[in-house]
Amino acid sequence: MSELTQASQSGPVAGTQNNGGRFSRYVHAMHAQGRLVVQPRMGFADLATMREGLLGVRRAGASAIGTITLDSYTRVNDHDSARQALRTGAELNGFPLVAHGADTTRALLDSVSGPRFPVQVRHGSALPYPLFQAMVEADVDATEGGPVSYCLPYSRAPISRAVEAWARCCELIAEQPEPMHLESFGGCMLGQLCPPSLLVALSVLEALFFREHGLSDISLSYAQQTHPGQDLEAIAALRRFAGERLTAATWHVVLYTFMGVFPRTPTGSYRILEESVRLAVRSGSERLIVKTPAEAHRIPTIAENVDALEFAESIARDEAGRAGQAVVATDSGIYEEARLLIDSTLELAPTVGGALVKAFERGMLDVPYCLHQDNANKSRAYVDAGGMLRWAEPGRMPLDVARGSARPVSAKGLLTMLGFNERRFDGEQLTHGHLRSVQYAARPHPREPA
């Protein structure tokens, strides 16, 4: 058995709880009990609805954490437009934290949150200092993002400006008397078609950036991709890096259910969620961000989010009770590739932030298919016949990919790859429509078609 296969089964233990705040204490306590913490994506502009959503998650039959996802105006610091929407009743796609104000947000959290139900604010902002000020004033437990992961996919701001903004944000929350948890979004770049070694490297580099600016309560992320064995290898590598390089911090790993083109059938959606839950348990991940069958069509309701959380809980319990793994981790060199990317980046400047800026300037970090002006966009990836995500062209990144093996990716090929998981999981229903997983059949979804 390879070293990484062994790591995927046991993995290093997450960082000590001594430096952790309320959010991390709950995650670590649940993990010590063998429980996977599950979390929805959820955000509503209306206070009553947001409170109802959080209470619904708190009452769910699962080890759940609450989420307050912010709206698009707030993410880009257009708080006047958010306030105008609140005054006129215009629809918003999330919670306008700054427009509502710290007192209102604190009152909302006080009415639902506690030691056994922490809440995380999720936002998507490349320049989030006003949001961090509002979160500190509202006594928020946790948030997420990063200078790369919330800049390249979501913003036109220069990465140098995002690095400066995130440095100020980290220093602000590091000054607080109670540790605030910060989750790197680096393992979720663009959702899909980013090879695992780069996802792992970016998550680790953002975590090192957080440490550089005084934070000690951190999680590292990874998003489910197209091959369960490769994902096991990637998460083992991520946990190994955390054990090696975050020794003085409290840390854990959060896995995201697939963030790309989602299956459109109810069964296909639950099957990909099931695979992500089993991956989380097998890899030793402490927390999972779930998705619902509504994802391919619209924003899910509170009830649909709760159903997904409870389904995930049932699968996690089933997986924890299994004697052995049905999936074996691949051994494709993810750790070695990621280490090369991390170390070659850190050599570029005396600070992690400065090194990140230079690495993207020189194309030594290069996210495939990312159109941000500071990304070289010379690298390419492809899904091979076995479903593994591989480099088609590494661009100027210092990766040992045989140049003769580089293969062009056509527009048609790109679209085909983007729909890989949609076809894989929906195809099971379309080909064998009468079949259901044991767990899914045992607990039919109330909106499942007859």
QUISULBEL-V326090 format. One record per pair of residues at least 24 apart in sequence whose C-alpha atoms are under 10 Angstrom apart, sorted by the first residue. I is the first residue (numbers start at 1). J is the second residue. D is the distance in whole Angstrom. If there is no record, write none. Layout:
{{I,J,D} {I,J,D}}
This chain:
{{1,328,10} {1,329,10} {1,331,10} {2,329,9} {2,330,9} {2,331,7} {3,233,10} {3,236,9} {3,331,9} {4,232,9} {4,233,6} {4,234,9} {4,235,9} {4,236,6} {4,237,7} {4,240,9} {4,329,7} {4,330,8} {4,331,7} {4,332,9} {4,333,9} {4,334,9} {4,335,8} {5,229,9} {5,232,8} {5,233,7} {5,236,8} {5,237,10} {5,283,10} {5,328,7} {5,329,5} {5,330,7} {5,331,7} {6,233,10} {6,236,9} {6,328,10} {6,329,9} {7,232,9} {7,233,8} {7,235,9} {7,236,5} {7,237,8} {7,239,8} {7,240,8} {7,283,8} {7,284,9} {7,329,9} {8,229,9} {8,231,9} {8,232,6} {8,233,6} {8,234,9} {8,235,7} {8,236,5} {8,237,8} {8,238,10} {8,239,9} {8,240,10} {8,279,10} {8,282,7} {8,283,5} {8,284,7} {8,285,10} {8,328,9} {8,329,7} {8,330,10} {9,232,9} {9,233,10} {9,236,8} {9,281,9} {9,282,6} {9,283,6} {9,284,7} {9,324,10} {9,325,8} {9,328,9} {9,329,9} {10,236,9} {10,282,8} {10,283,7} {10,284,7} {11,235,9} {11,236,6} {11,237,9} {11,238,9} {11,239,6} {11,240,7} {11,243,9} {11,282,10} {11,283,7} {11,284,7} {11,285,9} {12,236,8} {12,238,10} {12,239,6} {12,240,6} {12,241,9} {12,242,8} {12,243,6} {12,244,9} {12,284,9} {13,239,8} {13,240,9} {13,242,10} {13,243,8} {13,251,9} {13,252,9} {13,284,9} {14,219,10} {14,239,8} {14,240,10} {14,242,8} {14,243,7} {14,246,10} {14,247,10} {14,249,9} {14,250,7} {14,251,6} {14,252,5} {14,253,8} {14,284,9} {14,285,9} {14,286,9} {15,216,10} {15,217,9} {15,218,9} {15,219,10} {15,242,8} {15,243,7} {15,246,8} {15,247,7} {15,248,8} {15,249,6} {15,250,4} {15,251,5} {15,252,7} {16,217,10} {16,247,8} {16,248,8} {16,249,7} {16,250,5} {16,251,7} {16,252,10} {17,217,9} {17,249,8} {17,250,6} {17,251,8} {18,216,10} {18,217,10} {18,248,10} {18,249,9} {18,250,7} {19,178,9} {19,179,7} {19,180,10} {19,215,9} {19,216,6} {19,217,6} {19,218,10} {19,248,8} {19,249,7} {19,250,6} {19,251,9} {20,178,9} {20,179,6} {20,180,8} {20,181,8} {20,215,10} {20,216,7} {20,217,5} {20,218,8} {20,249,8} {20,250,6} {20,251,8} {21,141,7} {21,142,9} {21,177,10} {21,178,6} {21,179,5} {21,180,6} {21,181,7} {21,216,10} {21,217,7} {21,250,9} {22,114,8} {22,115,6} {22,116,9} {22,117,9} {22,118,7} {22,119,10} {22,141,7} {22,142,9} {22,178,8} {22,179,8} {22,180,8} {22,181,8} {23,65,9} {23,114,9} {23,115,8} {23,116,9} {23,117,8} {23,118,5} {23,119,7} {23,120,8} {23,140,10} {23,141,6} {23,142,7} {23,143,10} {23,179,9} {23,180,8} {23,181,7} {23,182,10} {23,217,9} {24,118,9} {24,141,9} {24,142,9} {24,179,9} {24,180,9} {24,181,7} {24,182,10} {24,217,7} {24,218,8} {24,219,9} {24,250,8} {24,251,8} {24,252,8} {25,115,8} {25,116,9} {25,118,10} {25,250,9} {26,63,10} {26,64,10} {26,65,9} {26,114,10} {26,115,7} {26,116,6} {26,117,8} {26,118,7} {27,63,9} {27,64,9} {27,65,9} {27,116,9} {27,118,9} {27,251,10} {27,252,8} {27,286,7} {27,287,7} {28,250,10} {28,251,9} {28,252,8} {28,286,7} {28,287,10} {29,116,10} {29,286,10} {30,63,7} {30,64,10} {30,116,10} {30,286,8} {30,287,10} {31,63,10} {31,252,10} {31,284,9} {31,285,9} {31,286,6} {31,287,9} {32,286,10} {34,281,9} {34,284,10} {34,286,9} {34,316,10} {34,317,9} {34,320,8} {35,62,9} {35,63,7} {35,281,9} {35,286,8} {35,287,9} {35,313,9} {35,316,8} {35,317,8} {35,320,9} {36,62,9} {36,63,7} {36,64,9} {36,277,9} {36,280,8} {36,281,7} {36,284,9} {36,285,8} {36,286,6} {36,287,6} {36,288,7} {36,312,9} {36,313,7} {36,316,7} {36,317,9} {36,320,9} {37,62,8} {37,63,5} {37,64,6} {37,65,7} {37,254,9} {37,280,10} {37,285,9} {37,286,6} {37,287,5} {37,288,6} {37,289,9} {37,309,9} {37,312,10} {37,313,8} {37,316,10} {38,62,7} {38,63,6} {38,64,5} {38,65,6} {38,66,9} {38,254,9} {38,255,10} {38,277,9} {38,286,9} {38,287,6} {38,288,5} {38,289,6} {38,290,7} {38,308,9} {38,309,6} {38,310,9} {38,312,7} {38,313,7} {38,316,10} {39,63,9} {39,64,6} {39,65,5} {39,66,6} {39,67,7} {39,119,9} {39,120,9} {39,254,10} {39,256,10} {39,287,8} {39,288,6} {39,289,5} {39,290,6} {39,291,9} {39,305,9} {39,306,10} {39,308,9} {39,309,7} {39,312,10} {40,64,8} {40,65,8} {40,66,7} {40,67,6} {40,68,9} {40,69,10} {40,288,9} {40,289,6} {40,290,5} {40,291,7} {40,292,9} {40,300,10} {40,302,10} {40,304,10} {40,305,6} {40,306,8} {40,308,8} {40,309,7} {41,66,9} {41,67,6} {41,68,8} {41,69,7} {41,120,10} {41,121,10} {41,122,8} {41,289,7} {41,290,7} {41,291,8} {41,292,10} {41,299,10} {41,300,9} {41,305,8} {42,66,8} {42,67,6} {42,68,6} {42,69,6} {42,70,9} {42,93,10} {42,94,8} {42,95,9} {42,121,10} {42,122,9} {42,299,9} {42,300,8} {42,301,9} {42,302,8} {42,305,8} {43,67,7} {43,68,5} {43,69,4} {43,70,6} {43,71,8} {43,92,9} {43,93,7} {43,94,4} {43,95,5} {43,96,9} {43,121,9} {43,122,9} {43,123,10} {43,299,10} {43,302,10} {44,68,8} {44,69,8} {44,70,8} {44,71,8} {44,91,9} {44,92,7} {44,93,7} {44,94,5} {44,95,5} {44,96,8} {45,69,9} {45,70,8} {45,71,8} {45,82,9} {45,85,9} {45,86,8} {45,89,9} {45,90,10} {45,91,8} {45,92,6} {45,93,7} {45,94,5} {45,95,4} {45,96,6} {45,97,9} {45,99,10} {45,100,9} {46,86,8} {46,89,9} {46,91,9} {46,92,9} {46,94,9} {46,95,7} {46,96,9} {46,100,10} {47,95,8} {47,96,10} {47,100,9} {47,104,9} {47,105,9} {47,108,8} {48,108,9} {49,302,9} {50,94,9} {50,95,8} {50,108,8} {50,302,9} {51,108,7} {51,109,8} {51,111,8} {51,112,7} {52,112,9} {52,302,8} {53,301,9} {53,302,6} {53,303,9} {53,305,9} {53,306,9} {54,108,10} {54,109,9} {54,111,10} {54,112,7} {54,113,8} {54,117,9} {54,119,8} {54,302,9} {55,111,9} {55,112,6} {55,113,9} {55,117,10} {55,302,10} {56,302,7} {56,303,8} {56,305,9} {56,306,7} {57,117,9} {57,302,8} {57,303,9} {57,305,8} {57,306,6} {57,307,10} {57,309,8} {57,310,10} {58,112,8} {58,113,9} {58,116,9} {58,117,7} {58,118,9} {58,119,10} {58,306,9} {59,117,10} {59,306,9} {60,303,10} {60,305,10} {60,306,6} {60,307,8} {60,308,10} {60,309,7} {60,310,7} {60,313,10} {61,306,8} {61,307,9} {61,309,8} {61,310,6} {61,311,9} {61,313,8} {61,314,9} {62,306,9} {62,308,10} {62,309,6} {62,310,6} {62,311,9} {62,312,8} {62,313,5} {62,314,8} {62,316,10} {63,116,9} {63,117,9} {63,287,10} {63,309,9} {63,310,9} {63,312,10} {63,313,7} {64,116,9} {64,117,7} {64,118,9} {64,119,9} {64,287,9} {64,288,10} {64,289,10} {64,306,10} {64,309,7} {64,310,9} {64,313,9} {65,113,9} {65,116,9} {65,117,6} {65,118,6} {65,119,6} {65,120,8} {65,287,9} {65,288,10} {65,289,10} {65,309,10} {66,112,9} {66,113,8} {66,117,7} {66,118,6} {66,119,4} {66,120,6} {66,121,9} {67,118,9} {67,119,5} {67,120,5} {67,121,6} {67,122,7} {67,142,10} {67,143,9} {67,289,10} {68,94,8} {68,95,7} {68,96,10} {68,97,9} {68,109,10} {68,119,7} {68,120,6} {68,121,5} {68,122,6} {68,123,8} {68,143,9} {69,93,9} {69,94,6} {69,95,6} {69,96,9} {69,97,9} {69,120,8} {69,121,6} {69,122,5} {69,123,6} {69,124,9} {69,143,10} {70,94,5} {70,95,4} {70,96,6} {70,97,7} {70,98,9} {70,121,7} {70,122,6} {70,123,5} {70,124,8} {70,125,9} {70,131,10} {71,95,5} {71,96,6} {71,97,8} {71,122,10} {71,123,7} {71,124,9} {72,96,9} {72,123,8} {72,124,8} {72,125,9} {73,99,10} {73,125,10} {74,98,7} {74,99,8} {74,123,8} {74,124,9} {74,125,8} {74,128,9} {74,130,9} {74,131,8} {75,122,10} {75,123,6} {75,124,6} {75,125,5} {75,126,8} {75,127,8} {75,128,7} {75,130,10} {75,131,8} {75,154,10} {75,155,10} {76,123,10} {76,124,9} {76,125,6} {76,126,8} {76,127,8} {76,128,8} {76,131,10} {76,154,10} {76,155,9} {77,125,8} {77,126,10} {77,127,8} {77,128,8} {77,129,9} {77,130,7} {77,131,8} {79,130,10} {93,299,9} {94,122,10} {94,123,9} {95,121,9} {95,122,10} {95,123,9} {96,123,10} {96,131,10} {97,121,9} {97,123,10} {97,131,8} {97,134,7} {97,135,8} {97,138,9} {98,130,8} {98,131,7} {98,132,10} {98,133,9} {98,134,6} {98,135,9} {98,138,10} {99,134,10} {100,134,10} {101,134,7} {101,135,9} {101,137,9} {101,138,8} {102,133,9} {102,134,6} {102,135,7} {102,136,8} {102,137,6} {102,138,5} {102,139,8} {102,140,10} {103,134,9} {103,137,8} {103,138,6} {103,139,10} {104,138,8} {105,134,9} {105,135,9} {105,137,9} {105,138,6} {105,139,9} {105,140,9} {106,134,10} {106,135,9} {106,136,10} {106,137,8} {106,138,5} {106,139,6} {106,140,8} {107,138,8} {107,139,10} {108,138,9} {109,138,8} {109,139,8} {109,140,8} {109,141,10} {110,138,10} {110,139,9} {113,140,10} {113,141,10} {114,141,10} {118,142,8} {119,143,9} {120,144,8} {120,181,9} {120,182,9} {120,183,10} {121,182,10} {122,183,10} {123,150,9} {124,149,9} {124,150,6} {124,151,8} {124,153,9} {124,154,7} {124,155,9} {124,185,9} {125,149,10} {125,150,6} {125,151,7} {125,154,7} {125,155,8} {125,162,9} {125,166,10} {126,150,5} {126,151,5} {126,152,8} {126,153,9} {126,154,7} {126,155,6} {126,156,9} {126,157,7} {126,158,9} {126,159,9} {126,161,9} {126,162,6} {126,163,9} {126,165,8} {126,166,8} {127,151,8} {127,155,9} {127,157,8} {127,161,8} {127,162,6} {127,163,9} {127,164,9} {127,165,6} {127,166,7} {127,169,9} {128,162,9} {128,165,7} {128,166,7} {128,168,9} {128,169,7} {129,165,6} {129,166,7} {129,167,9} {129,168,7} {129,169,6} {129,170,9} {129,172,9} {130,169,9} {131,169,9} {132,166,10} {132,168,9} {132,169,6} {132,170,9} {132,172,8} {132,173,8} {133,169,8} {133,172,8} {133,173,9} {135,173,9} {135,180,10} {136,172,8} {136,173,7} {136,176,8} {136,180,9} {139,176,10} {139,178,9} {139,180,9} {140,180,8} {140,181,9} {141,178,9} {141,179,8} {141,180,5} {141,181,6} {141,182,9} {142,173,10} {142,179,9} {142,180,5} {142,181,4} {142,182,6} {142,183,8} {142,217,9} {142,218,10} {143,180,8} {143,181,6} {143,182,5} {143,183,6} {143,184,9} {143,218,10} {144,181,8} {144,182,5} {144,183,4} {144,184,6} {144,185,7} {144,218,9} {144,219,9} {144,220,10} {144,221,10} {145,182,8} {145,183,6} {145,184,5} {145,185,5} {145,186,8} {145,206,9} {145,221,10} {146,170,10} {146,182,9} {146,183,8} {146,184,6} {146,185,6} {146,186,7} {146,202,10} {146,203,9} {146,205,10} {146,206,6} {146,207,9} {146,209,9} {146,210,9} {147,184,9} {147,185,9} {147,186,9} {147,206,7} {147,209,9} {147,210,10} {147,353,8} {147,356,9} {147,357,10} {148,184,9} {148,185,9} {148,186,7} {148,189,9} {148,202,8} {148,203,9} {148,205,9} {148,206,8} {148,353,10} {148,356,8} {148,357,9} {148,360,10} {149,184,8} {149,185,5} {149,186,5} {149,187,8} {149,188,7} {149,189,6} {149,190,9} {149,199,10} {149,202,8} {149,203,9} {149,206,8} {150,184,9} {150,185,7} {150,186,8} {150,188,10} {150,189,9} {151,372,8} {151,374,10} {152,189,8} {152,190,9} {152,367,9} {152,370,7} {152,371,8} {152,372,5} {152,373,8} {152,374,8} {152,375,7} {153,188,10} {153,189,7} {153,190,6} {153,191,9} {153,367,10} {153,370,7} {153,371,8} {153,372,7} {154,190,9} {154,372,9} {155,372,8} {155,373,10} {156,371,10} {156,372,7} {156,373,7} {156,374,9} {157,372,9} {157,373,9} {157,374,9} {158,357,9} {158,372,9} {158,373,8} {158,374,7} {158,375,10} {159,353,10} {159,356,9} {159,357,6} {159,358,10} {159,360,8} {159,361,9} {159,372,9} {159,373,9} {159,374,7} {159,375,9} {160,353,8} {160,354,8} {160,356,9} {160,357,6} {160,358,9} {160,360,10} {160,361,10} {160,374,9} {161,357,10} {162,353,10} {162,357,10} {163,209,9} {163,352,9} {163,353,6} {163,354,8} {163,356,8} {163,357,8} {164,353,8} {164,354,9} {166,209,9} {166,210,9} {166,213,9} {166,353,9} {167,209,8} {167,210,8} {167,212,9} {167,213,6} {167,214,10} {167,353,8} {168,213,8} {169,210,10} {169,213,9} {170,209,9} {170,210,6} {170,211,9} {170,212,9} {170,213,6} {170,214,7} {170,215,7} {171,210,9} {171,211,10} {171,212,9} {171,213,6} {171,214,6} {171,215,8} {172,213,9} {172,214,9} {172,215,10} {173,213,10} {173,214,9} {173,215,8} {174,210,9} {174,211,10} {174,213,8} {174,214,5} {174,215,5} {174,216,8} {174,217,9} {175,214,8} {175,215,9} {179,215,8} {179,216,8} {179,217,7} {179,218,10} {180,215,8} {180,216,9} {180,217,7} {180,218,9} {181,215,8} {181,216,8} {181,217,5} {181,218,6} {181,219,8} {181,250,9} {181,251,9} {182,207,9} {182,210,8} {182,215,8} {182,216,9} {182,217,7} {182,218,5} {182,219,7} {182,220,9} {182,251,10} {183,207,8} {183,210,9} {183,217,9} {183,218,6} {183,219,5} {183,220,6} {183,221,7} {183,251,9} {183,252,9} {183,253,9} {183,254,8} {184,208,10} {184,209,10} {184,210,9} {184,218,8} {184,219,6} {184,220,5} {184,221,6} {184,222,9} {184,253,10} {184,254,9} {185,219,9} {185,220,7} {185,221,6} {185,222,8} {185,223,9} {185,254,10} {185,256,10} {186,220,8} {186,221,6} {186,222,8} {186,223,9} {187,220,7} {187,221,5} {187,222,4} {187,223,6} {187,224,9} {187,235,10} {187,238,9} {187,254,9} {187,255,9} {187,256,9} {188,221,7} {188,222,6} {188,223,5} {188,224,9} {188,225,10} {188,255,9} {188,256,8} {188,258,9} {188,259,8} {188,260,10} {189,222,9} {189,223,8} {189,259,10} {189,367,8} {189,368,9} {189,370,9} {190,223,10} {190,259,8} {190,260,8} {190,367,9} {190,368,9} {190,369,9} {190,370,7} {191,222,10} {191,223,7} {191,224,9} {191,225,8} {191,256,9} {191,257,10} {191,258,7} {191,259,5} {191,260,5} {191,261,9} {192,223,8} {192,224,8} {192,225,6} {192,226,9} {192,258,8} {192,259,7} {192,260,5} {192,261,9} {192,368,10} {192,369,10} {192,381,10} {192,389,9} {192,417,9} {192,418,8} {193,225,8} {193,226,9} {193,260,9} {193,367,9} {193,368,7} {193,369,8} {193,380,9} {193,381,6} {193,382,7} {193,383,8} {193,389,7} {193,390,9} {193,391,10} {193,414,9} {193,417,8} {193,418,7} {194,223,10} {194,225,9} {194,366,10} {194,367,7} {194,368,6} {194,369,9} {194,370,10} {194,379,10} {194,380,8} {194,381,7} {194,382,9} {194,389,8} {194,390,9} {194,391,9} {195,225,9} {195,230,10} {195,234,10} {195,334,9} {195,367,9} {195,368,9} {195,380,9} {195,381,7} {195,382,9} {195,383,9} {195,388,9} {195,389,6} {195,390,6} {195,391,7} {195,392,10} {196,222,8} {196,223,9} {196,224,10} {196,225,8} {196,230,8} {196,231,7} {196,233,9} {196,234,6} {196,235,9} {196,237,10} {196,238,10} {196,334,7} {196,335,9} {196,337,9} {196,338,8} {196,388,10} {196,389,8} {196,390,8} {196,391,10} {197,233,10} {197,234,7} {197,237,9} {197,238,9} {197,332,10} {197,333,8} {197,334,5} {197,335,7} {197,336,8} {197,337,6} {197,338,5} {197,339,8} {197,340,9} {197,341,8} {197,342,10} {197,390,10} {197,391,10} {198,234,10} {198,334,9} {198,337,8} {198,338,6} {198,339,10} {198,341,7} {198,342,9} {198,365,8} {198,366,9} {198,367,8} {198,368,10} {199,223,8} {199,234,9} {199,238,9} {199,334,10} {199,338,8} {199,367,9} {200,234,7} {200,235,8} {200,236,10} {200,237,7} {200,238,6} {200,239,9} {200,241,9} {200,334,8} {200,335,8} {200,337,9} {200,338,6} {200,339,9} {200,341,10} {200,342,9} {201,237,10} {201,238,8} {201,241,9} {201,334,10} {201,335,9} {201,337,9} {201,338,5} {201,339,7} {201,340,9} {201,341,6} {201,342,6} {201,343,9} {201,345,10} {201,365,9} {202,338,9} {202,341,9} {202,342,8} {202,356,9} {202,365,9} {202,367,10} {203,238,8} {203,241,10} {203,242,10} {203,342,10} {204,238,7} {204,239,10} {204,241,7} {204,242,7} {204,245,9} {204,246,9} {204,338,9} {204,339,10} {204,342,8} {205,341,9} {205,342,7} {205,343,10} {205,345,9} {205,346,9} {205,352,7} {205,353,9} {205,355,10} {205,356,8} {206,352,8} {206,353,9} {206,356,9} {207,242,9} {207,245,9} {207,246,8} {207,249,10} {207,251,9} {207,352,10} {208,242,10} {208,245,8} {208,246,8} {208,346,10} {208,351,10} {208,352,7} {208,353,9} {209,351,8} {209,352,5} {209,353,6} {209,354,10} {209,355,10} {209,356,9} {210,352,9} {210,353,10} {211,245,10} {211,246,8} {211,248,9} {211,249,8} {211,352,10} {212,351,8} {212,352,7} {212,353,9} {213,352,10} {213,353,10} {215,249,8} {215,250,9} {216,246,9} {216,247,10} {216,248,7} {216,249,5} {216,250,6} {216,251,8} {217,248,10} {217,249,6} {217,250,5} {217,251,6} {217,252,9} {218,246,9} {218,249,7} {218,250,6} {218,251,5} {218,252,7} {218,253,9} {219,249,10} {219,250,8} {219,251,5} {219,252,5} {219,253,5} {219,254,7} {219,286,10} {219,287,9} {220,251,7} {220,252,6} {220,253,5} {220,254,6} {220,255,9} {220,285,10} {221,252,9} {221,253,6} {221,254,5} {221,255,6} {221,256,7} {221,285,10} {221,287,9} {221,288,10} {221,289,10} {222,253,8} {222,254,7} {222,255,5} {222,256,6} {222,257,9} {222,258,10} {222,285,10} {222,288,10} {223,254,9} {223,255,6} {223,256,5} {223,257,6} {223,258,6} {223,259,7} {223,260,10} {223,276,9} {223,288,10} {223,289,9} {224,255,7} {224,256,6} {224,257,6} {224,258,5} {224,259,8} {224,260,9} {224,272,9} {224,273,10} {224,275,9} {224,276,7} {224,277,10} {224,279,8} {224,280,9} {225,256,9} {225,257,9} {225,258,6} {225,259,8} {225,260,9} {225,276,9} {225,383,10} {225,387,9} {225,388,9} {225,389,8} {225,420,10} {225,421,8} {226,258,9} {226,383,8} {226,384,10} {226,386,9} {226,387,6} {226,388,6} {226,389,7} {226,417,10} {226,420,7} {226,421,6} {226,424,9} {227,327,10} {227,329,10} {227,330,9} {227,383,9} {227,386,8} {227,387,5} {227,388,5} {227,389,8} {227,421,9} {228,275,8} {228,276,8} {228,278,9} {228,279,7} {228,327,7} {228,328,8} {228,329,8} {228,330,9} {228,387,9} {228,388,9} {229,279,9} {229,326,10} {229,327,6} {229,328,5} {229,329,4} {229,330,5} {229,331,9} {229,387,10} {229,388,9} {230,327,10} {230,328,9} {230,329,6} {230,330,5} {230,331,8} {230,332,8} {230,334,9} {230,387,9} {230,388,7} {230,389,8} {231,276,10} {231,279,8} {231,280,10} {231,283,9} {231,329,7} {231,330,8} {231,334,10} {231,388,9} {231,389,10} {232,279,7} {232,280,9} {232,282,8} {232,283,6} {232,284,10} {232,327,9} {232,328,8} {232,329,5} {232,330,7} {232,331,10} {233,283,9} {233,328,9} {233,329,5} {233,330,6} {233,331,7} {233,332,8} {233,333,9} {233,334,7} {233,335,8} {234,283,9} {234,329,9} {234,330,9} {234,331,9} {234,332,9} {234,333,9} {234,334,6} {234,335,7} {234,338,9} {235,279,9} {235,280,9} {235,282,10} {235,283,6} {235,284,9} {235,285,8} {235,329,10} {235,334,10} {235,335,10} {236,283,7} {236,284,9} {236,285,9} {236,329,9} {236,334,9} {236,335,8} {237,333,9} {237,334,7} {237,335,5} {237,336,9} {237,338,8} {237,339,9} {238,334,9} {238,335,8} {238,338,9} {239,283,9} {239,284,9} {239,285,9} {240,335,8} {241,335,8} {241,338,9} {241,339,8} {251,286,10} {252,284,10} {252,285,7} {252,286,6} {252,287,8} {253,280,9} {253,283,10} {253,284,8} {253,285,5} {253,286,6} {253,287,7} {253,288,9} {254,280,8} {254,284,10} {254,285,6} {254,286,6} {254,287,5} {254,288,6} {254,289,7} {255,279,9} {255,280,6} {255,283,10} {255,285,7} {255,286,8} {255,287,6} {255,288,5} {255,289,6} {255,290,9} {256,280,9} {256,287,9} {256,288,6} {256,289,5} {256,290,7} {256,291,9} {257,288,7} {257,289,6} {257,290,5} {257,291,6} {257,292,10} {258,289,9} {258,290,9} {258,291,8} {258,421,9} {259,290,10} {259,291,9} {259,295,10} {260,296,10} {260,418,7} {260,419,8} {260,420,9} {260,421,8} {260,422,9} {261,295,9} {261,296,7} {261,417,10} {261,418,6} {261,419,6} {261,420,8} {261,421,7} {261,422,6} {261,423,10} {262,291,9} {262,292,10} {262,293,9} {262,294,9} {262,295,7} {262,296,6} {262,297,9} {262,418,10} {262,419,8} {262,420,9} {262,421,7} {262,422,5} {262,423,9} {262,425,9} {262,426,9} {263,293,8} {263,294,10} {263,295,9} {263,296,7} {263,297,10} {263,419,9} {263,420,10} {263,421,7} {263,422,4} {263,423,7} {263,424,8} {263,425,6} {263,426,6} {263,427,9} {264,293,7} {264,294,8} {264,295,8} {264,296,6} {264,297,8} {264,422,7} {264,423,9} {264,425,9} {264,426,7} {265,293,7} {265,294,9} {265,296,9} {265,422,9} {265,425,9} {265,426,6} {265,427,9} {265,428,10} {265,429,8} {265,430,9} {265,448,9} {265,449,10} {266,292,9} {266,293,5} {266,294,8} {266,425,10} {266,426,9} {266,429,9} {266,445,9} {266,447,8} {266,448,6} {266,449,8} {267,293,8} {267,425,8} {267,426,7} {267,427,10} {267,428,8} {267,429,7} {267,430,10} {267,433,9} {267,435,9} {267,436,7} {267,437,9} {267,440,8} {267,441,10} {267,445,9} {267,448,8} {267,449,10} {268,293,8} {268,421,9} {268,422,8} {268,423,9} {268,424,8} {268,425,5} {268,426,5} {268,427,8} {268,428,7} {268,429,7} {268,430,9} {268,436,10} {269,293,5} {269,294,8} {269,295,9} {269,296,9} {269,421,10} {269,422,9} {269,425,7} {269,426,8} {270,308,8} {270,311,8} {270,312,9} {270,425,9} {270,436,10} {270,437,9} {270,440,8} {270,445,9} {271,424,10} {271,425,7} {271,426,9} {271,428,9} {271,429,10} {271,436,9} {271,437,8} {271,440,8} {272,421,8} {272,422,9} {272,424,9} {272,425,7} {272,426,9} {273,308,8} {273,311,9} {273,312,7} {273,315,9} {274,308,10} {274,311,8} {274,312,7} {274,313,10} {274,314,10} {274,315,6} {274,316,9} {274,319,10} {274,437,9} {274,439,9} {274,440,9} {275,312,10} {275,315,9} {276,312,9} {276,315,10} {276,316,10} {277,311,9} {277,312,6} {277,313,8} {277,314,9} {277,315,7} {277,316,6} {277,317,10} {277,319,8} {278,312,9} {278,315,7} {278,316,6} {278,317,10} {278,318,9} {278,319,6} {278,320,9} {278,325,9} {278,326,10} {278,327,10} {279,316,9} {279,319,9} {279,325,10} {279,327,9} {280,316,8} {280,319,10} {281,315,9} {281,316,6} {281,317,9} {281,318,10} {281,319,7} {281,320,7} {282,316,10} {282,319,8} {282,320,8} {282,324,9} {282,325,7} {282,326,10} {282,327,9} {282,328,10} {282,329,10} {283,329,9} {288,312,9} {293,445,10} {293,447,9} {293,448,10} {296,422,10} {303,446,10} {304,445,9} {304,446,9} {304,447,9} {307,445,8} {307,446,9} {308,445,9} {310,443,10} {311,439,8} {311,440,8} {311,443,8} {311,444,10} {311,445,9} {314,439,7} {314,440,9} {314,443,9} {315,438,10} {315,439,7} {315,440,9} {318,439,8} {330,388,10} {332,388,10} {332,390,10} {336,399,10} {337,398,9} {337,399,7} {337,400,8} {337,401,10} {338,399,9} {340,397,9} {340,398,7} {340,399,7} {340,400,9} {341,365,7} {341,397,8} {341,398,7} {341,399,8} {344,397,9} {344,398,8} {345,397,10} {345,398,10} {359,397,9} {360,397,10} {362,396,8} {362,397,9} {363,394,10} {363,395,7} {363,396,5} {363,397,6} {363,398,9} {364,394,9} {364,395,8} {364,396,6} {364,397,4} {364,398,7} {364,399,9} {365,394,10} {365,395,9} {365,396,8} {365,397,6} {365,398,9} {366,394,8} {366,395,7} {366,396,8} {366,397,7} {367,394,10} {367,395,10} {368,392,10} {368,393,9} {368,394,9} {368,395,9} {369,414,10} {380,406,9} {380,407,9} {380,408,8} {380,409,7} {380,414,10} {381,406,10} {381,407,9} {381,408,9} {381,409,8} {381,414,9} {381,417,10} {382,407,9} {382,408,9} {382,409,7} {382,413,9} {382,414,8} {382,417,7} {382,418,10} {383,413,10} {383,414,9} {383,416,9} {383,417,6} {383,418,9} {383,420,8} {384,417,9} {387,417,10} {387,420,8} {387,421,9} {387,424,10} {389,417,10}}
